Each structure stands twice: as structure tokens, then as C-alpha cells.
Amino acid sequence: MLFAMHEEDSGGLMPIGRFARLCRLSVKQLRNYDELGLLPPAHVDPDSGYRYYRPGQARTALSIGLLRSLDVPLTAIAEVLSGASPAEALARVRENLEAELARRRRALATLEHVLTDGLPKTQVSVVREPARRVVAVRDVAAGPEDVARATSGCAARLLAHGMVPLAGLFPLELGEQIPVTVTALAEGTQGPPPGTRPDVLPGGVFARAVHIGPYDQIGLTAHALLAWCAERGHQPPGPIREVYLSDPAVTPPEQLITHLLVRLEDG
């Protein structure tokens, strides 16, 4: 048996350690790729369970290593190796990387703001707001990094019906699934347009802070508003309400004005 395996090895099969060095992978990685069905060995010794590979498998192994170095997930690599739709799989990965890069750039811009101006502080006023009849569009964001996408999508659906977004509603606690609501005034409408639903923005006494600047830095003002509430013993039930006072289509991002409100007392 040992002699036969030695002949197989010299005749084209190589043990996992040598194959790993050839392909610049670790033995642990090769075992993992085998378990995932990405790169099964050419032969497994039935007695020892030891894995052997053919030199012709090196290209596949090196391709896996290359794609992993580019942060391509193993699920996408499986699609690429199957040959079914490699371009589509890699296009999705590119889109995800571009979205992550954009998120990182937003985070960097916010960090630069904190470095320049310190931790956020803002003037907070207590105001009374009337209840308003609105139509609402809802979506669910897949985590905090997806909130901007969900909000923009809701706003676009309102704009498609000729309705100007008035306010966005966001929960105080951000988990893996975040409900997002964007509203527009209902006055003058003949019933809610398709894809929207009637709703009411409750009135009452609110703590209000004014945010001037890009939407992706609203979190700084929200932080300061919630800190103000906590310092005074307020425990607002949420949601945080963003009232949009500027048209982003004609207003530079640094000049956008948004009111942030959290309810302190019912109307």
C-alpha cells in the first residue's frame, strides 16, 4: 500500500503539504476549500485520510488565492469556478466593495469633522409641533450602513409621485434590521398614491437640534441631541425625526438644513 501510494505520488499526485507550498496556500486553507467543495483533492487515502492533489489543480488553487486576496467571498468564488456566471458574481463583489469604499469615505469625512471641531455639541431648543397628516413610504435597512440607501429609495418613491419628502423617521436603537420611514404632507392629495400609505406625524413637545451640512454627517447632530436629552434625564421613546428643509437637488451638501427632533411629551 505504501509503495503504491509512493508510485502515485511520483506519477502525478503530490501530498497536501507540497501542494500547499506550490500554490502559496496553507494546509488549513486547502482543507477548508475541500470541505466547502471548492477544491476537492484528487485522491484521499482511505486509511489515513491524507489528501493528495494533481499538479493540474494548481491553477484552480492559485485562482482561489488570488480572488481571496481581492476580498472576493468564497460563495462568489464558487460561482466563478463553476463557470455559470463569473462576470455577474464578480460584478456583485465590485458593487459591494464600491459601497464599502463609499461608506469608509463618509466615515473618514465625519472623523475629520470631529478632529477639527471636537465631539459634537449643538444648541437644542424645546418646541411644540402640531400633528400632521402625511403619506408614508417604508423600507428596511440591512444595518446602519444601509440606512442611506433605504432613505434615498423611499424619498425617490415619493418624488416619483410629485411629492416632496418632509421627514424621515428612524429608531433610536440601530440593529441588523432597521425600519426606515420617509413621509410627505398629505394635504391636497386624492388618497395615498400607490406604494404609499396614510399616516400621522404625532404632535407634542420635542427637543430640536439644527443640522447644517451633508446628510451623511447627521449622526453627529443626533449624538449631540441625544446627549442633551440624557443629561436632563429625558428618555425619548423615539423615533428620531429628520425634517428636511432644503432641496438637495439645488442645495450644496454643506448648506443642507435639517431639523432633528425627538419627542419629550405627547401633544
C-alpha positions as CSV (number, residue, x, y, z in Angstrom):
1,M,0.0,0.0,0.0
2,L,2.7,2.5,0.9
3,F,4.7,1.5,-2.2
4,A,1.6,2.0,-4.4
5,M,1.0,5.5,-2.9
6,H,4.6,6.4,-3.4
7,E,4.2,5.5,-7.1
8,E,1.0,7.6,-7.4
9,D,2.8,10.5,-5.8
10,S,5.7,10.3,-8.1
11,G,3.5,9.7,-11.1
12,G,1.4,12.8,-10.7
13,L,-0.1,13.2,-7.2
14,M,1.5,15.2,-4.5
15,P,0.8,15.3,-0.8
16,I,-1.1,18.3,0.6
17,G,1.9,19.9,2.2
18,R,3.8,20.1,-1.0
19,F,0.8,21.2,-3.0
20,A,0.1,24.0,-0.4
21,R,3.7,25.3,-0.8
22,L,3.4,25.2,-4.6
23,C,0.1,27.2,-4.5
24,R,1.1,29.6,-1.8
25,L,-1.7,28.4,0.4
26,S,-1.8,26.8,3.9
27,V,-2.8,23.2,4.6
28,K,-5.6,24.6,6.7
29,Q,-6.9,26.6,3.7
30,L,-6.8,23.6,1.4
31,R,-8.7,21.5,3.9
32,N,-11.3,24.3,4.2
33,Y,-11.6,24.6,0.4
34,D,-12.1,20.8,0.3
35,E,-14.9,20.9,2.9
36,L,-16.6,23.7,1.0
37,G,-16.4,21.8,-2.3
38,L,-14.2,24.5,-3.9
39,L,-11.1,22.3,-4.4
40,P,-11.5,18.6,-3.6
41,P,-8.3,16.6,-3.6
42,A,-7.6,14.2,-6.4
43,H,-7.2,11.4,-4.0
44,V,-7.8,10.7,-0.3
45,D,-6.1,7.8,1.3
46,P,-8.9,5.6,2.7
47,D,-6.7,4.5,5.7
48,S,-5.1,7.8,6.8
49,G,-7.5,10.3,5.3
50,Y,-4.5,12.1,3.9
51,R,-5.2,14.3,0.8
52,Y,-3.3,14.3,-2.5
53,Y,-3.6,16.7,-5.4
54,R,-2.6,16.7,-9.1
55,P,-0.4,19.5,-10.5
56,G,-3.2,20.4,-12.8
57,Q,-5.2,21.6,-9.8
58,A,-2.7,24.3,-9.1
59,R,-4.3,26.8,-11.4
60,T,-7.6,26.5,-9.6
61,A,-5.8,26.8,-6.2
62,L,-3.9,29.8,-7.3
63,S,-7.1,31.4,-8.7
64,I,-8.8,30.9,-5.3
65,G,-5.9,32.5,-3.6
66,L,-5.9,35.5,-6.0
67,L,-9.6,36.1,-5.6
68,R,-9.4,35.8,-1.8
69,S,-6.6,38.4,-1.8
70,L,-9.1,40.7,-3.6
71,D,-11.7,40.2,-0.8
72,V,-13.9,38.0,-3.0
73,P,-16.2,35.9,-0.8
74,L,-16.0,32.2,-1.0
75,T,-19.6,32.0,-2.2
76,A,-18.7,34.2,-5.2
77,I,-15.5,32.2,-5.9
78,A,-17.7,29.1,-6.1
79,E,-19.8,30.8,-8.8
80,V,-16.6,31.8,-10.7
81,L,-15.2,28.3,-10.6
82,S,-18.5,26.8,-11.7
83,G,-18.3,28.8,-14.8
84,A,-22.0,29.6,-14.6
85,S,-21.9,33.4,-14.4
86,P,-18.4,34.5,-13.3
87,A,-18.9,38.0,-14.6
88,E,-22.1,38.5,-12.7
89,A,-20.6,37.2,-9.5
90,L,-17.5,39.4,-9.7
91,A,-19.7,42.4,-10.7
92,R,-21.7,42.0,-7.5
93,V,-18.5,41.8,-5.5
94,R,-17.3,45.0,-7.2
95,E,-20.5,46.8,-6.3
96,N,-20.2,45.7,-2.6
97,L,-16.6,46.9,-2.5
98,E,-17.6,50.2,-4.0
99,A,-20.4,50.6,-1.4
100,E,-18.0,49.8,1.4
101,L,-15.4,52.2,0.0
102,A,-18.1,55.0,-0.1
103,R,-19.0,54.2,3.5
104,R,-15.4,54.4,4.6
105,R,-15.1,57.7,2.8
106,R,-18.1,59.0,4.7
107,A,-16.7,57.8,7.9
108,L,-13.4,59.4,7.2
109,A,-15.1,62.7,6.4
110,T,-17.0,62.5,9.7
111,L,-13.9,61.7,11.6
112,E,-12.1,64.7,10.0
113,H,-15.0,66.8,11.2
114,V,-14.6,65.5,14.8
115,L,-10.8,66.0,14.6
116,T,-11.3,69.7,13.6
117,D,-14.3,70.6,15.8
118,G,-14.2,68.1,18.6
119,L,-17.0,65.9,19.8
120,P,-20.3,67.2,18.6
121,K,-22.2,69.9,20.6
122,T,-25.2,71.7,19.3
123,Q,-27.8,74.1,20.6
124,V,-31.0,72.3,21.5
125,S,-34.4,74.1,21.8
126,V,-37.7,72.8,23.1
127,V,-40.5,73.3,20.7
128,R,-44.1,72.3,20.3
129,E,-45.0,70.6,17.0
130,P,-48.6,70.1,15.6
131,A,-49.7,66.7,14.4
132,R,-49.5,66.4,10.6
133,R,-51.3,64.1,8.2
134,V,-48.8,62.5,5.9
135,V,-48.3,59.7,3.4
136,A,-45.5,57.4,4.2
137,V,-43.1,55.1,2.4
138,R,-41.3,52.4,4.3
139,D,-38.3,50.2,3.8
140,V,-36.0,48.1,6.0
141,A,-32.3,48.8,6.0
142,A,-29.9,45.9,6.5
143,G,-27.8,47.5,9.2
144,P,-26.6,51.1,9.8
145,E,-24.5,51.2,6.7
146,D,-27.7,50.5,4.6
147,V,-29.8,53.4,6.1
148,A,-28.7,55.9,3.5
149,R,-29.8,53.6,0.6
150,A,-33.1,52.8,2.2
151,T,-33.8,56.5,2.9
152,S,-32.9,57.6,-0.6
153,G,-35.1,54.9,-2.1
154,C,-38.1,55.9,0.0
155,A,-37.6,59.6,-0.9
156,A,-37.3,58.7,-4.6
157,R,-40.6,56.8,-4.5
158,L,-42.3,59.9,-3.1
159,L,-40.7,62.2,-5.7
160,A,-41.9,59.9,-8.4
161,H,-45.4,60.8,-7.3
162,G,-44.6,64.5,-7.3
163,M,-44.5,64.6,-3.5
164,V,-41.7,66.5,-1.6
165,P,-40.2,64.4,1.2
166,L,-41.0,66.1,4.5
167,A,-39.5,64.0,7.3
168,G,-37.6,60.7,7.9
169,L,-38.2,58.5,10.9
170,F,-35.5,56.3,12.4
171,P,-35.5,54.1,15.5
172,L,-33.2,55.1,18.4
173,E,-31.7,51.6,18.5
174,L,-29.9,50.5,15.3
175,G,-29.8,46.8,14.9
176,E,-29.3,44.4,11.9
177,Q,-32.8,45.3,10.6
178,I,-33.7,49.0,10.8
179,P,-37.1,50.2,9.7
180,V,-36.9,53.4,7.8
181,T,-39.9,55.7,7.0
182,V,-40.0,58.8,4.8
183,T,-43.1,61.0,4.8
184,A,-44.6,63.8,2.7
185,L,-47.5,66.1,3.5
186,A,-50.9,64.6,2.6
187,E,-52.7,67.9,2.1
188,G,-54.1,68.3,-1.4
189,T,-53.7,64.6,-2.4
190,Q,-56.6,62.4,-3.6
191,G,-55.8,59.5,-1.4
192,P,-52.4,57.9,-1.0
193,P,-50.6,57.2,-4.2
194,P,-49.7,53.5,-5.0
195,G,-46.9,52.2,-2.8
196,T,-47.6,54.7,0.0
197,R,-49.9,54.7,3.0
198,P,-51.7,57.3,5.1
199,D,-50.1,58.1,8.4
200,V,-49.9,60.8,11.0
201,L,-46.7,62.5,12.4
202,P,-47.6,62.9,16.1
203,G,-47.5,66.3,17.6
204,G,-46.2,67.2,21.1
205,V,-43.2,68.8,22.8
206,F,-39.9,68.0,21.1
207,A,-36.3,68.6,21.7
208,R,-34.9,70.0,18.4
209,A,-31.4,70.5,17.0
210,V,-30.5,72.1,13.7
211,H,-28.1,70.2,11.4
212,I,-26.4,72.2,8.7
213,G,-24.3,70.0,6.3
214,P,-24.3,66.7,4.5
215,Y,-26.9,64.1,5.3
216,D,-24.2,61.6,6.0
217,Q,-23.0,63.6,9.0
218,I,-26.4,63.9,10.6
219,G,-25.3,61.3,13.1
220,L,-23.1,63.9,14.8
221,T,-26.0,66.2,15.4
222,A,-28.2,63.2,16.5
223,H,-25.4,62.3,19.0
224,A,-25.4,65.8,20.5
225,L,-29.2,65.9,20.7
226,L,-29.5,62.5,22.5
227,A,-26.7,63.6,24.8
228,W,-28.7,66.7,25.7
229,C,-31.7,64.6,26.5
230,A,-29.7,62.1,28.6
231,E,-28.1,64.9,30.6
232,R,-31.6,66.2,31.5
233,G,-33.0,62.8,32.4
234,H,-35.2,62.5,29.3
235,Q,-35.7,59.1,27.8
236,P,-37.3,59.8,24.5
237,P,-39.3,56.8,23.1
238,G,-38.2,57.6,19.6
239,P,-38.1,57.7,16.7
240,I,-35.7,60.3,15.7
241,R,-37.4,62.6,13.2
242,E,-35.4,64.3,10.5
243,V,-37.3,67.2,8.9
244,Y,-35.8,68.2,5.5
245,L,-35.9,72.0,4.9
246,S,-33.6,72.1,1.9
247,D,-33.9,70.6,-1.6
248,P,-30.8,68.5,-2.1
249,A,-31.2,68.8,-5.9
250,V,-30.3,72.5,-5.8
251,T,-28.6,72.9,-2.4
252,P,-24.9,72.2,-1.9
253,P,-24.4,69.4,0.7
254,E,-22.6,71.7,3.1
255,Q,-25.6,74.1,3.1
256,L,-28.4,71.5,3.6
257,I,-30.6,72.3,6.6
258,T,-32.2,69.5,8.6
259,H,-34.1,69.7,11.9
260,L,-33.7,66.7,14.2
261,L,-36.4,66.1,16.7
262,V,-37.2,63.7,19.5
263,R,-40.5,63.8,21.3
264,L,-40.4,64.7,25.0
265,E,-44.2,64.9,25.7
266,D,-47.2,63.8,23.7
267,G,-49.3,66.5,22.2
